[in-house]
């Protein structure tokens, strides 16, 4: 359960990073 939670959090952070980079460029 905790591992799944961490996975989703990491995925969320990755997508957020990608979106912010797209907006920056």
VEXDREN-2710 file (C-alpha; in Angstrom, 1 decimal):
% VEXDREN-2710
k/r/px/py/pz
1/UNK/0.0/0.0/0.0
2/UNK/2.7/2.5/1.0
3/UNK/4.8/1.5/-2.0
4/UNK/1.9/2.2/-4.3
5/UNK/1.4/5.6/-2.7
6/UNK/5.0/6.5/-3.2
7/UNK/4.8/5.4/-6.8
8/UNK/1.8/7.7/-7.4
9/UNK/3.5/10.6/-5.7
10/UNK/6.6/10.1/-7.8
11/UNK/4.5/9.9/-11.0
12/UNK/2.7/13.1/-10.0
13/UNK/6.0/14.9/-9.4
14/UNK/7.4/13.7/-12.7
15/UNK/4.3/14.9/-14.6
16/UNK/4.4/18.2/-12.8
17/UNK/8.1/18.6/-13.7
18/UNK/7.4/17.9/-17.3
19/UNK/4.5/20.4/-17.4
20/UNK/6.6/23.1/-15.8
21/UNK/9.5/22.5/-18.2
22/UNK/7.1/22.7/-21.1
23/UNK/5.7/26.0/-19.8
24/UNK/9.2/27.4/-19.3
25/UNK/10.4/26.5/-22.8
END
